[in-house]
Amino acid sequence: MTKKIAILPGDGIGPEITEQAARVLGALGLDIEMSTAPVGGAAYDQHGHPLPPSTLKLAQESDAILFGAVGDWKYDNLERALRPEQAILGLRKALGLFANFRPAILYPQLANASSLKPEIVSGLDILIVRELTGDIYFGQPRGVREVADGPFKGERQGFDTMHYAESEVRRIAHVAFQAAAKRKGRLCSVDKANVLETSQFWRDIMIDVANEYPNVELSHMYVDNAAMQLVRAPKAFDVIVTGNLFGDILSDEAAMLTGSIGMLPSASLNDRNQGMYEPSHGSAPDIAGQGIANPLANILSVSMMLRYSFAETAAADAIEQAVSQVLDQGLRTGDIMAEGCRQVGTAEMGDAVVAALKNL
């Protein structure tokens, strides 16, 4: 059956990196159909909204989405509902993409690119499972109001609401436990239960769900300590599960342990394994159009797509092997450049991965 894939390039370097990822996808010889639509600032320019109905319809009717990146400083003065980043939130909500997988894997060829000592990060392989559709990002009420009484009476006050329903916590817990069971059998749940009622609620449910996974070792860690331990002893972690806010922060921290966020893919899945696959980095408008962006995170996002949405394990493995071979050849984009290597641009890196694929 033909696999329908929506390509949403977005803004900044998004079109450049998705072009290379789509080339890699097309080189695999699979029965796929790729369709492209604007999203983010590009969609606002064309349709007056970052997620126009035509783009959302394409995404909903696709088996998977290959996403580039959105955002540009020129859109910062738009009202919040029209900013490019709202497209991501809109897609997550409309498609029910509640489980975000953010791997932080250090390729041995890049051990010296990390900001930490090689002996601290060599062999690093962490999976962060982030709940994606709840928490303070979506909680209501939220806004700005005038304080009616108390010590700040008469002042303006910004407020957001953090909350989780039990079903939301249970479903992400099951996803995380199942992921841990396929790896080393260790799951660390990160919260702030010593301060937040929402976090204590989260922890209680994690403990309850753990009874269904006797072969997985569950531990708990406060988010501030987790942030420290990711820098101090990152290889102590296997799978981390956490809420939307904490996951947003910790996954970016973990990304930098690998030397460059330009190497890290991500997957956002719903309960039907329909997913949105995108690099962990942003749109980098300062280097857009220069042909120097690293496409490997988006190419590796294709590998995750094949693995999680289509169960095409052999094809997913092939992409990862091809990327590793290219790194062995000493090819580097500027963000991962090292002494003794040859710096290449976006298209040349894509060429190299496609060539490596054909030689496997």
C-alpha positions as CSV (number, residue, x, y, z in Angstrom):
1,M,0.0,0.0,0.0
2,T,1.3,3.4,-0.9
3,K,2.5,5.5,2.0
4,K,1.3,9.0,1.9
5,I,3.8,11.5,3.3
6,A,3.1,15.3,3.8
7,I,6.2,17.4,3.4
8,L,6.0,20.7,5.3
9,P,9.2,22.6,4.8
10,G,8.4,25.8,6.8
11,D,10.7,28.7,7.2
12,G,14.4,29.5,7.5
13,I,16.6,26.5,6.7
14,G,13.5,24.3,6.7
15,P,13.1,24.1,2.9
16,E,16.8,23.3,2.5
17,I,17.0,20.4,4.9
18,T,13.6,18.9,4.0
19,E,14.8,18.8,0.3
20,Q,17.7,16.6,1.3
21,A,15.6,14.4,3.6
22,A,13.0,13.9,0.8
23,R,15.8,12.9,-1.6
24,V,17.0,10.3,0.9
25,L,13.5,9.1,1.3
26,G,13.0,8.8,-2.4
27,A,16.3,6.9,-2.9
28,L,15.0,4.0,-0.8
29,G,12.7,2.6,-3.5
30,L,9.7,2.4,-1.3
31,D,6.1,2.8,-2.5
32,I,5.5,6.4,-1.3
33,E,3.7,9.5,-2.3
34,M,5.0,12.8,-1.2
35,S,3.0,16.0,-1.2
36,T,4.2,19.5,-0.1
37,A,2.4,22.3,1.6
38,P,3.4,25.6,3.3
39,V,3.4,25.9,7.0
40,G,4.6,28.5,9.6
41,G,5.6,32.0,8.3
42,A,5.6,30.8,4.7
43,A,2.0,29.8,5.1
44,Y,1.1,33.1,6.8
45,D,2.6,35.0,3.9
46,Q,0.6,33.0,1.4
47,H,-2.7,32.4,3.3
48,G,-2.7,34.7,6.3
49,H,-2.4,31.9,8.8
50,P,0.5,29.6,9.9
51,L,-1.6,26.5,9.6
52,P,-4.1,27.0,6.8
53,P,-7.0,24.5,6.3
54,S,-5.4,23.1,3.1
55,T,-2.1,22.3,5.0
56,L,-4.0,20.8,8.0
57,K,-6.1,18.7,5.6
58,L,-3.0,17.3,3.9
59,A,-1.5,16.4,7.2
60,Q,-4.6,14.7,8.5
61,E,-4.9,12.6,5.3
62,S,-1.2,11.5,5.4
63,D,0.3,8.6,7.1
64,A,3.2,10.7,8.3
65,I,4.5,14.2,8.2
66,L,8.1,15.3,7.4
67,F,8.4,18.7,9.0
68,G,11.2,21.2,8.5
69,A,11.2,24.2,10.9
70,V,9.2,27.3,11.5
71,G,9.9,30.8,12.8
72,D,11.6,34.1,11.8
73,W,12.3,37.3,13.6
74,K,10.1,39.2,11.1
75,Y,7.0,37.5,12.5
76,D,7.7,38.4,16.1
77,N,5.3,41.3,16.2
78,L,2.3,39.3,15.0
79,E,-0.4,38.4,17.5
80,R,0.4,35.1,19.2
81,A,-2.3,33.1,17.3
82,L,-0.7,34.0,14.0
83,R,3.0,33.4,14.8
84,P,4.7,30.6,12.9
85,E,5.2,28.4,16.0
86,Q,1.5,28.1,16.4
87,A,1.5,25.7,13.4
88,I,3.3,23.1,15.5
89,L,1.0,23.4,18.4
90,G,-2.0,23.3,16.0
91,L,-0.7,20.1,14.3
92,R,0.0,18.4,17.7
93,K,-3.5,19.2,18.9
94,A,-5.4,18.3,15.6
95,L,-3.6,15.0,15.1
96,G,-3.4,14.1,18.8
97,L,0.4,13.8,18.8
98,F,0.8,13.2,22.5
99,A,4.1,11.3,22.6
100,N,7.4,13.0,21.6
101,F,10.5,10.8,21.2
102,R,13.8,12.8,21.4
103,P,16.8,10.5,21.1
104,A,20.2,11.9,22.2
105,I,22.8,9.7,20.6
106,L,26.4,10.5,20.3
107,Y,28.0,9.2,17.1
108,P,31.5,8.0,18.0
109,Q,32.9,10.1,15.1
110,L,31.7,13.3,16.9
111,A,32.9,12.5,20.5
112,N,35.2,15.6,20.4
113,A,32.4,17.9,19.2
114,S,30.5,17.7,22.5
115,S,31.0,20.5,25.0
116,L,31.7,17.8,27.6
117,K,34.8,15.6,27.9
118,P,34.7,12.6,25.5
119,E,35.0,10.2,28.5
120,I,31.8,11.6,29.9
121,V,29.7,11.4,26.7
122,S,31.3,8.6,24.6
123,G,28.6,5.9,24.1
124,L,25.8,8.2,25.0
125,D,22.3,6.9,24.0
126,I,19.4,8.5,25.8
127,L,15.7,8.5,24.8
128,I,13.6,11.3,26.2
129,V,9.8,10.6,26.0
130,R,8.0,13.9,26.4
131,E,4.2,14.3,26.9
132,L,3.3,16.7,24.2
133,T,-0.4,17.9,24.3
134,G,-1.0,18.7,28.0
135,D,0.7,20.7,30.8
136,I,1.1,24.4,31.1
137,Y,1.5,24.9,27.3
138,F,-2.2,24.1,26.8
139,G,-3.7,24.7,30.3
140,Q,-6.6,27.1,30.8
141,P,-7.1,29.7,32.1
142,R,-4.2,31.7,30.9
143,G,-3.6,35.4,30.1
144,V,-2.9,38.7,31.7
145,R,-5.1,40.3,34.3
146,E,-5.3,43.0,36.9
147,V,-4.8,41.8,40.4
148,A,-7.9,42.6,42.5
149,D,-6.4,42.4,46.0
150,G,-3.4,41.3,48.0
151,P,0.1,42.7,47.9
152,F,0.1,43.2,44.1
153,K,-3.4,44.9,44.0
154,G,-3.8,47.0,40.9
155,E,-0.8,45.5,39.1
156,R,-0.9,43.5,35.9
157,Q,-0.2,39.8,36.4
158,G,0.6,37.1,33.8
159,F,-0.7,33.6,34.5
160,D,-0.7,30.1,33.1
161,T,-2.3,26.9,34.4
162,M,-0.4,23.6,34.7
163,H,-2.6,20.5,34.8
164,Y,-2.8,16.9,33.7
165,A,-5.7,14.5,33.5
166,E,-5.1,11.0,34.7
167,S,-5.7,9.5,31.2
168,E,-3.0,11.8,29.8
169,V,-0.4,10.7,32.3
170,R,-1.3,7.0,32.0
171,R,-1.0,6.9,28.2
172,I,2.4,8.6,28.1
173,A,3.5,6.3,31.0
174,H,2.6,3.2,28.9
175,V,4.5,4.6,25.9
176,A,7.6,5.2,28.1
177,F,7.5,1.9,29.8
178,Q,7.2,0.1,26.5
179,A,10.1,2.0,25.1
180,A,12.2,1.2,28.1
181,A,11.3,-2.5,27.9
182,K,12.8,-2.6,24.4
183,R,16.1,-0.9,25.6
184,K,17.9,-1.5,28.9
185,G,14.8,-1.7,31.1
186,R,15.4,1.5,33.0
187,L,12.9,4.4,33.1
188,C,13.5,7.7,35.0
189,S,10.4,9.8,35.6
190,V,11.3,13.5,36.0
191,D,9.0,15.8,37.9
192,K,8.9,18.5,40.6
193,A,6.8,16.6,43.1
194,N,8.4,18.4,46.1
195,V,6.7,21.6,45.0
196,L,4.0,21.0,42.4
197,E,0.7,19.2,43.1
198,T,0.6,18.3,39.4
199,S,4.0,16.6,39.7
200,Q,3.0,14.6,42.7
201,F,-0.1,13.5,40.8
202,W,2.2,12.5,37.9
203,R,4.5,10.5,40.2
204,D,1.7,8.6,41.8
205,I,0.3,7.5,38.5
206,M,3.8,6.5,37.2
207,I,4.2,4.3,40.3
208,D,0.8,2.7,39.7
209,V,1.5,2.0,36.0
210,A,4.9,0.5,36.9
211,N,3.0,-2.5,38.4
212,E,2.2,-3.6,34.8
213,Y,5.9,-3.6,33.8
214,P,7.8,-5.7,36.4
215,N,10.8,-6.0,34.1
216,V,11.3,-2.2,33.9
217,E,13.1,-0.4,36.8
218,L,11.3,2.9,37.6
219,S,13.2,5.7,39.3
220,H,12.2,9.3,40.0
221,M,14.2,12.5,39.9
222,Y,13.3,16.2,40.4
223,V,13.8,18.2,37.3
224,D,16.5,20.5,38.7
225,N,18.6,17.5,39.7
226,A,17.9,15.8,36.3
227,A,19.3,18.9,34.5
228,M,22.4,18.7,36.6
229,Q,22.8,14.9,36.2
230,L,22.5,15.2,32.4
231,V,25.7,17.2,32.5
232,R,27.4,15.4,35.3
233,A,26.7,11.7,34.4
234,P,24.5,11.5,31.3
235,K,25.2,7.9,30.6
236,A,23.4,7.0,33.9
237,F,20.1,7.6,32.0
238,D,18.5,5.2,29.5
239,V,14.9,6.4,29.0
240,I,13.5,9.6,30.6
241,V,9.8,10.3,30.7
242,T,8.5,13.8,31.7
243,G,5.8,16.4,31.1
244,N,5.6,18.9,28.3
245,L,7.4,21.9,30.0
246,F,10.3,19.9,31.6
247,G,10.7,17.8,28.5
248,D,11.0,20.8,26.3
249,I,14.0,22.0,28.4
250,L,15.7,18.7,29.1
251,S,15.6,17.5,25.6
252,D,17.4,20.6,24.3
253,E,20.0,20.2,27.1
254,A,20.5,16.5,26.1
255,A,20.8,17.5,22.5
256,M,23.9,19.5,23.2
257,L,25.6,16.6,24.9
258,T,26.0,15.1,21.4
259,G,28.0,18.0,20.0
260,S,25.3,19.6,17.8
261,I,21.5,19.9,17.9
262,G,21.9,19.6,14.1
263,M,22.3,15.9,14.5
264,L,19.2,15.1,16.4
265,P,15.8,14.0,15.0
266,S,12.5,13.7,16.8
267,A,9.2,11.9,16.4
268,S,5.7,13.0,17.7
269,L,3.2,10.2,17.6
270,N,-0.5,9.7,18.2
271,D,-2.2,6.5,19.3
272,R,-2.4,5.3,15.6
273,N,1.4,5.7,15.0
274,Q,0.7,8.5,12.7
275,G,3.6,10.8,13.3
276,M,5.2,14.2,12.7
277,Y,9.0,13.9,12.2
278,E,11.3,16.9,12.5
279,P,14.8,17.9,13.5
280,S,15.2,19.1,17.1
281,H,16.7,22.4,16.0
282,G,14.9,25.5,14.9
283,S,14.7,27.5,11.7
284,A,18.0,29.3,12.0
285,P,16.9,32.3,9.8
286,D,20.4,33.8,10.1
287,I,21.9,31.1,7.9
288,A,18.9,30.4,5.7
289,G,19.5,30.3,2.0
290,Q,23.3,30.0,2.4
291,G,23.4,26.2,1.8
292,I,25.4,25.5,4.9
293,A,22.7,24.0,7.3
294,N,23.2,20.5,8.6
295,P,20.5,18.2,7.0
296,L,21.4,15.1,9.0
297,A,18.8,15.7,11.8
298,N,16.1,15.8,9.2
299,I,17.5,12.9,7.4
300,L,17.6,10.9,10.6
301,S,14.0,12.0,11.2
302,V,13.1,10.0,8.1
303,S,14.7,7.0,9.7
304,M,12.5,7.5,12.8
305,M,9.5,7.8,10.4
306,L,10.2,4.5,8.8
307,R,10.8,2.8,12.1
308,Y,7.8,4.1,14.1
309,S,5.0,4.9,11.5
310,F,5.8,2.3,8.8
311,A,7.7,-0.5,10.6
312,E,10.3,-0.4,7.8
313,T,13.1,-1.4,10.1
314,A,15.6,-2.4,7.4
315,A,15.2,0.9,5.6
316,A,15.5,2.9,8.9
317,D,18.7,1.0,9.7
318,A,20.0,1.7,6.2
319,I,19.7,5.5,6.7
320,E,21.5,5.4,10.0
321,Q,24.3,3.3,8.5
322,A,24.6,5.7,5.6
323,V,24.9,8.7,8.0
324,S,27.5,6.9,10.0
325,Q,29.5,6.1,6.8
326,V,29.4,9.7,5.7
327,L,30.8,10.8,9.1
328,D,33.5,8.1,8.7
329,Q,34.4,9.7,5.4
330,G,35.2,12.9,7.4
331,L,32.4,15.0,5.8
332,R,31.2,17.7,8.2
333,T,28.9,20.7,8.0
334,G,30.0,23.8,9.9
335,D,28.3,22.9,13.1
336,I,30.2,19.7,13.6
337,M,33.4,20.6,11.8
338,A,36.6,19.2,13.3
339,E,40.3,19.3,12.5
340,G,41.2,16.9,9.7
341,C,37.7,16.8,8.3
342,R,36.3,18.3,5.1
343,Q,33.5,20.9,5.4
344,V,30.6,20.5,3.1
345,G,27.3,22.3,2.5
346,T,23.7,21.1,2.8
347,A,23.3,19.7,-0.7
348,E,26.7,18.0,-0.7
349,M,25.9,16.3,2.6
350,G,22.6,15.1,1.1
351,D,24.5,13.8,-1.9
352,A,26.9,11.9,0.3
353,V,24.1,10.2,2.3
354,V,22.2,9.2,-0.9
355,A,25.5,7.8,-2.4
356,A,26.2,5.8,0.8
357,L,22.7,4.4,0.7
358,K,23.1,3.1,-2.8
359,N,26.4,1.4,-1.9
360,L,25.0,-0.5,1.1
